[in-house]
Amino acid sequence: MRKLNGHAFAIGALALCVGSCTYRPLPSVTCQKLRALEMGMSREQIVAILGPPADFGDSFMDYSSPRTGNTLGGITLTVHLKSGRLMRVSSDQRHILATSTPLVFYLDENERTEGKWFKQTYCPE
């Protein structure tokens, strides 16, 4: 019986983690705001549109909001910078069991793409 209780606990913990151990875009990020981004914008202009990032460095601004654990994946959103200017925006869907990362949103000098999960992820109803 103890072994069964241990398995039940593990299954319950996994079920709880499915809803909480994921990345999600920050609530301040919407489809209208992503569509307003343009190549070459400064860091300050990006923050004025999207709000402050969850994490940042010299070459990136991360707008993913990690939940406890971060083991199962979720939606990521990263603004890539070059010399302090917007160079690329990428948002994709990640999952621990997936062999690929489906595109949610992508912007660079040649392309602006809204993937299958774009509206569901960024356009509140």
C-alpha positions as CSV (number, residue, x, y, z in Angstrom):
1,M,0.0,0.0,0.0
2,R,2.9,2.4,0.7
3,K,4.2,2.0,-2.8
4,L,0.8,2.9,-4.2
5,N,0.6,6.0,-2.0
6,G,4.0,7.1,-3.3
7,H,2.9,6.7,-6.9
8,A,-0.4,8.5,-6.2
9,F,1.6,11.4,-4.6
10,A,3.9,11.5,-7.7
11,I,1.0,11.6,-10.1
12,G,-0.7,14.3,-8.0
13,A,2.4,16.4,-7.9
14,L,2.8,16.0,-11.7
15,A,-0.8,17.0,-12.3
16,L,-0.3,20.1,-10.1
17,C,3.0,21.0,-11.9
18,V,1.3,20.8,-15.3
19,G,-0.6,23.9,-14.5
20,S,2.1,25.7,-12.6
21,C,5.5,24.7,-13.9
22,T,5.3,26.6,-17.2
23,Y,6.5,29.8,-18.8
24,R,3.8,32.2,-19.7
25,P,4.1,35.7,-21.4
26,L,3.8,38.6,-18.9
27,P,0.2,39.7,-18.7
28,S,1.2,43.2,-19.9
29,V,2.0,41.7,-23.4
30,T,-0.9,41.7,-25.9
31,C,-1.2,41.1,-29.6
32,Q,-1.7,44.9,-30.2
33,K,1.5,45.7,-28.3
34,L,3.5,43.0,-30.2
35,R,2.1,44.3,-33.5
36,A,3.3,47.8,-32.6
37,L,7.0,46.7,-32.4
38,E,9.3,47.8,-35.2
39,M,12.8,47.0,-36.1
40,G,15.4,49.4,-34.7
41,M,13.3,50.5,-31.8
42,S,15.4,51.5,-28.7
43,R,15.2,49.6,-25.4
44,E,13.2,52.5,-24.0
45,Q,10.7,52.5,-26.8
46,I,10.2,48.7,-26.3
47,V,9.7,49.1,-22.6
48,A,7.2,51.9,-23.3
49,I,5.1,49.5,-25.4
50,L,5.6,46.1,-23.6
51,G,6.3,47.3,-20.1
52,P,9.4,46.2,-18.1
53,P,10.8,42.7,-18.9
54,A,11.0,39.9,-16.4
55,D,14.7,39.6,-17.2
56,F,17.2,41.4,-19.4
57,G,20.8,41.6,-20.5
58,D,22.8,43.6,-23.0
59,S,21.5,41.6,-25.9
60,F,18.0,40.5,-24.8
61,M,14.8,41.3,-22.9
62,D,12.9,38.3,-21.7
63,Y,9.1,38.8,-21.3
64,S,8.4,35.2,-20.2
65,S,7.1,34.8,-16.7
66,P,8.5,31.5,-15.3
67,R,6.4,29.6,-12.8
68,T,7.9,27.5,-10.1
69,G,9.9,24.6,-11.5
70,N,10.0,25.6,-15.2
71,T,10.3,21.9,-16.1
72,L,7.4,21.4,-18.6
73,G,7.8,24.4,-20.9
74,G,5.2,26.9,-22.0
75,I,5.3,30.1,-24.1
76,T,8.5,32.1,-24.2
77,L,8.9,35.7,-25.5
78,T,12.3,37.2,-26.1
79,V,13.3,40.6,-27.6
80,H,16.8,40.3,-29.1
81,L,18.8,43.5,-29.2
82,K,21.9,44.6,-31.1
83,S,23.6,47.8,-30.0
84,G,20.5,48.6,-27.8
85,R,18.1,48.3,-30.8
86,L,15.4,45.8,-31.6
87,M,16.9,43.2,-33.9
88,R,14.5,40.3,-33.5
89,V,11.5,39.2,-31.5
90,S,10.8,35.5,-31.0
91,S,8.0,33.7,-29.1
92,D,7.6,30.0,-29.2
93,Q,5.9,27.2,-27.5
94,R,8.1,24.8,-25.5
95,H,7.3,21.4,-24.0
96,I,9.5,18.9,-22.3
97,L,8.3,16.1,-24.5
98,A,8.3,18.0,-27.8
99,T,10.9,17.5,-30.5
100,S,10.2,21.0,-32.0
101,T,9.2,24.4,-30.7
102,P,6.1,25.7,-32.6
103,L,6.4,29.4,-33.5
104,V,4.0,31.8,-31.8
105,F,5.3,35.1,-33.0
106,Y,8.4,36.2,-34.9
107,L,9.7,39.5,-36.1
108,D,13.0,40.4,-37.9
109,E,14.0,42.7,-40.7
110,N,12.6,40.2,-43.3
111,E,9.6,38.7,-41.6
112,R,6.6,39.3,-39.3
113,T,4.8,36.0,-38.5
114,E,1.9,35.2,-36.2
115,G,1.8,31.5,-35.6
116,K,-1.1,29.1,-34.8
117,W,-1.0,30.0,-31.1
118,F,-0.6,33.7,-31.4
119,K,-4.3,34.8,-30.9
120,Q,-4.9,32.3,-28.1
121,T,-1.7,33.4,-26.3
122,Y,-1.7,37.2,-26.8
123,C,-5.1,38.4,-27.8
124,P,-7.4,38.5,-24.7
125,E,-11.1,38.3,-25.5
